[in-house]
Amino acid sequence: MPRHNSTKVSVYKTPDQEWLTLDSRFTFRCHAGLACFNRCCRTATIMLSPYDLLRLARALEINTGELLKRYTRREMDAQSNLPLVFIDLSRSPGGGCPFAGTHGCQVYHSRPAACRLFPITMGSRLAQNGIEDFYFCRRLDYCQGFDADTVWTVASWRANQGFQAYDEARREWLNLILAQGLRGPLQVEAAVLDLMATIMYDLDAFRSLAGATAFRQTCGLADETAAILEQNDAALLDFSCRYLADMLFTPGKLSGIFEKLADRFVQCISGAQKKNCAGRPAVDLKTKN
């Protein structure tokens, strides 16, 4: 996992400006001909969902553990005390996003959800009927993209940028963070948080753990299911969220599982770090944008 920062952040923070709706309109067009091109990438705060990490890892042909180690930092959510992962701008020699090149984003087709939605920012909160989203426009003073004649609604911008697939794939993860936040900060040992961070974000390491006999016996995981998780990234992502929900919200489950799997957990992380996942099928993760 990436180096840990003790700073607390929050996914609950409400922006101090008027919310937008899906029908709200704005003008925007970013392109290489603008004097400000790439400038926003130097100071961006980019939170990564597990799906973002999978897409980036497959695009870069490295495993998720290596991606986390090279390019990210970890912080703790202030409300839930669950780990959050961000692109670490300090890793780039010149500062800014390590994936930003002279001619633009070098991982454009697999860029994270936050980058796809910019200049719109989306926040979420847990309501009685599930997750409630809100939007606002981040108008950077230097950004010339807003001077364009191209008119969008929030809904049409989401569709144009291929945001829907990313949004749907992160919903269960987001629900975990928000639901635990309503219960209050999780009070567990650092080693347990490390285990949870690995299950949540280092999915290639979790794949190794899920394939272990000890894990299958402890969790009652059928061989057929384990075989699917070995080959299918989308199924693994879904399973990791359901498994974490069970760990978090079933009384006594979290500490019991960690005690049984601690040794195997360390072995699996070590093993996963040695693997390169370039050849793993990821058809189920691809979108056109």
C-alpha positions in Angstrom: 0.0 0.0 0.0 1.1 3.6 -0.5 2.8 5.6 2.2 0.3 6.7 4.9 -0.5 10.3 5.8 -2.0 10.9 9.2 -4.0 13.9 7.9 -7.8 13.4 8.2 -9.9 14.2 5.2 -13.6 13.9 4.6 -15.9 12.8 1.8 -18.8 14.4 3.6 -17.7 18.0 3.2 -20.4 20.1 1.5 -19.1 22.7 -1.0 -19.8 26.3 0.0 -21.7 27.2 -3.2 -25.0 26.5 -4.9 -25.6 23.0 -5.9 -26.1 22.1 -9.6 -28.7 19.7 -11.0 -28.3 17.3 -13.9 -30.1 19.9 -16.0 -27.8 22.8 -15.0 -25.9 24.3 -18.0 -22.4 25.5 -18.3 -19.9 26.2 -21.2 -16.6 24.4 -21.3 -14.0 23.0 -23.8 -10.5 22.0 -22.9 -7.9 21.5 -25.6 -4.2 21.8 -26.2 -4.5 25.2 -27.8 -5.3 26.9 -24.5 -2.5 28.7 -22.7 -3.7 27.0 -19.4 -3.7 23.5 -20.9 -2.6 20.9 -18.2 -2.3 23.6 -15.5 -5.1 22.1 -13.5 -3.3 18.8 -13.4 -0.5 20.4 -11.3 -2.7 21.0 -8.3 -5.5 18.6 -8.6 -6.8 16.6 -5.7 -7.8 13.2 -7.2 -9.4 10.6 -5.0 -9.2 7.1 -6.5 -11.9 4.5 -6.1 -11.0 0.8 -6.4 -12.4 0.8 -9.9 -10.2 3.8 -10.8 -7.2 1.8 -9.6 -8.1 -1.3 -11.6 -8.5 0.7 -14.8 -5.2 2.5 -14.3 -3.3 -0.6 -13.3 -4.5 -2.5 -16.4 -3.7 0.4 -18.7 -0.2 0.7 -17.3 0.2 -3.1 -17.3 1.3 -3.3 -13.7 -0.5 -4.8 -10.7 -2.6 -2.7 -8.3 0.0 -3.0 -5.5 2.7 -1.5 -7.7 0.4 1.3 -8.8 -0.4 2.2 -5.2 3.3 2.1 -4.3 4.5 4.3 -7.2 1.7 6.9 -7.6 -0.5 7.2 -4.6 -0.8 8.3 -1.0 -3.2 7.1 1.6 -5.2 9.2 4.1 -7.9 8.4 6.5 -11.5 9.6 6.2 -12.3 11.9 9.1 -15.9 10.5 9.7 -15.4 6.8 9.1 -11.7 6.3 9.8 -11.5 4.2 6.7 -8.7 4.6 4.2 -8.9 6.8 1.2 -6.4 6.8 -1.7 -5.3 9.8 -3.7 -2.9 10.4 -6.6 0.3 11.7 -4.9 1.4 14.8 -6.8 4.7 14.8 -4.9 5.8 11.7 -6.8 6.2 13.6 -10.1 9.7 15.3 -10.5 8.1 18.5 -11.7 5.1 18.4 -9.4 1.6 17.7 -10.5 -0.1 14.6 -11.7 2.5 11.9 -12.7 0.3 10.9 -15.6 0.2 14.4 -17.2 2.5 14.8 -20.2 3.3 17.7 -22.5 0.5 16.7 -24.9 -2.0 15.9 -22.2 -3.0 12.9 -20.1 -1.0 9.8 -20.8 -3.7 7.5 -19.4 -6.6 9.5 -20.9 -8.8 6.5 -21.9 -8.4 5.1 -18.4 -8.4 8.4 -16.5 -10.1 8.4 -13.1 -13.7 9.4 -12.4 -12.7 12.8 -10.9 -10.8 13.7 -14.0 -13.6 12.7 -16.3 -16.1 14.9 -14.5 -13.9 18.0 -14.2 -14.8 20.9 -14.1 -17.8 19.5 -12.4 -17.3 18.0 -9.0 -19.6 15.5 -7.4 -20.2 15.0 -3.7 -22.4 12.3 -2.1 -24.2 11.7 1.1 -26.3 8.8 2.5 -30.0 9.5 2.7 -33.0 7.4 3.6 -33.4 6.2 0.0 -29.7 5.5 -0.6 -26.8 7.7 -1.9 -27.8 11.2 -2.8 -25.4 13.1 -5.2 -24.8 16.8 -5.6 -22.8 18.7 -8.1 -21.0 22.0 -8.3 -18.7 23.7 -10.9 -15.1 24.3 -10.0 -14.3 27.5 -11.8 -10.6 28.0 -11.6 -9.6 31.6 -12.2 -7.0 30.8 -14.8 -9.0 28.3 -16.8 -9.8 29.5 -20.3 -12.0 26.4 -21.1 -15.0 28.3 -19.7 -14.7 30.9 -22.5 -15.9 28.3 -25.0 -19.2 28.4 -26.9 -19.8 24.7 -26.3 -22.8 24.3 -23.9 -23.3 21.3 -21.7 -25.7 20.2 -19.1 -24.3 18.2 -16.2 -26.1 15.1 -17.6 -24.7 15.6 -21.1 -21.2 16.2 -19.8 -21.4 13.0 -17.7 -22.4 11.0 -20.8 -19.8 12.6 -23.1 -17.0 11.8 -20.7 -17.9 8.2 -20.1 -18.5 8.9 -16.4 -21.5 6.5 -15.9 -19.5 3.3 -15.9 -17.1 4.7 -13.4 -19.9 6.0 -11.2 -21.8 2.7 -11.2 -18.6 0.7 -10.4 -17.7 2.8 -7.3 -21.2 2.9 -5.7 -20.7 -0.1 -3.3 -17.4 1.3 -2.2 -18.8 4.7 -1.6 -21.7 3.3 0.3 -19.2 1.6 2.6 -17.4 4.8 3.4 -20.7 6.8 3.9 -22.4 4.1 6.0 -19.4 3.6 8.3 -19.2 7.4 8.7 -22.8 7.5 10.0 -21.8 4.9 12.6 -18.7 7.0 13.6 -14.9 6.4 13.3 -13.9 2.8 13.1 -11.8 2.0 16.2 -9.4 -0.9 15.2 -5.7 -1.6 15.3 -3.5 -0.3 12.5 -2.9 -3.8 11.2 -6.6 -4.3 10.7 -6.8 -1.0 8.8 -3.9 -2.2 6.6 -5.8 -5.4 5.8 -9.0 -3.5 5.0 -7.0 -1.1 2.8 -5.6 -4.0 0.9 -8.9 -5.7 0.4 -10.4 -2.4 -0.7 -7.7 -1.0 -3.0 -5.0 -3.6 -3.8 -7.3 -6.0 -5.6 -4.5 -8.1 -7.1 -3.3 -8.8 -3.6 -6.8 -9.6 -2.5 -7.2 -12.0 -5.4 -4.2 -13.9 -4.1 -5.7 -13.9 -0.6 -9.2 -15.0 -1.9 -7.5 -17.9 -3.7 -5.9 -19.3 -0.6 -7.3 -22.4 1.0 -7.4 -20.8 4.4 -9.5 -17.9 3.1 -12.0 -20.1 1.2 -12.5 -22.3 4.3 -12.9 -19.4 6.7 -15.4 -17.6 4.4 -17.1 -20.6 2.9 -16.1 -19.6 -0.6 -16.9 -22.2 -3.2 -14.2 -23.3 -5.6 -16.4 -22.2 -8.5 -16.6 -18.7 -7.1 -12.9 -18.6 -6.4 -12.2 -19.5 -10.0 -14.4 -16.6 -11.2 -12.6 -14.2 -8.9 -9.3 -15.3 -10.3 -10.3 -14.3 -13.9 -12.8 -11.6 -13.6 -11.9 -8.1 -12.3 -15.5 -6.9 -12.1 -16.5 -9.9 -10.1 -13.5 -9.4 -7.7 -14.4 -5.7 -7.2 -18.0 -6.6 -6.4 -16.9 -9.4 -4.0 -14.4 -7.2 -2.2 -17.1 -4.6 -1.4 -19.6 -7.2 -0.2 -16.8 -8.9 1.9 -15.8 -5.6 3.5 -19.5 -4.8 4.3 -19.7 -8.1 6.1 -16.5 -7.4 8.0 -17.6 -3.9 9.0 -21.3 -4.4 9.8 -21.4 -7.9 11.3 -20.6 -7.6 15.1 -17.3 -9.4 16.0 -16.5 -10.3 12.4 -13.7 -7.9 11.8 -11.3 -9.0 14.5 -12.1 -12.6 14.1 -11.3 -12.7 10.4 -8.1 -10.8 10.9 -6.8 -13.2 13.5 -7.4 -16.2 11.3 -5.9 -14.6 8.1 -3.1 -12.3 9.4 -0.2 -14.6 8.4 -1.7 -15.5 5.0 -2.5 -11.8 4.4 1.2 -10.9 4.6 2.2 -13.8 2.4 -0.4 -12.8 -0.3 0.7 -9.2 -0.4 4.3 -10.3 -0.9 3.3 -12.7 -3.6 1.0 -10.3 -5.4 3.8 -7.7 -5.5 5.9 -10.0 -7.6 3.2 -10.6 -10.2 2.7 -8.5 -13.3 -0.9 -8.5 -14.4 -0.4 -7.2 -18.0 -1.8 -10.4 -19.4 -5.0 -10.5 -17.3 -8.2 -10.2 -19.3 -9.9 -6.9 -18.5 -12.6 -6.7 -21.1 -15.2 -6.2 -18.5 -13.5 -3.0 -17.4 -13.2 -1.2 -20.7 -15.2 1.7 -22.0 -14.9 3.7 -25.2 -14.1 7.1 -23.6 
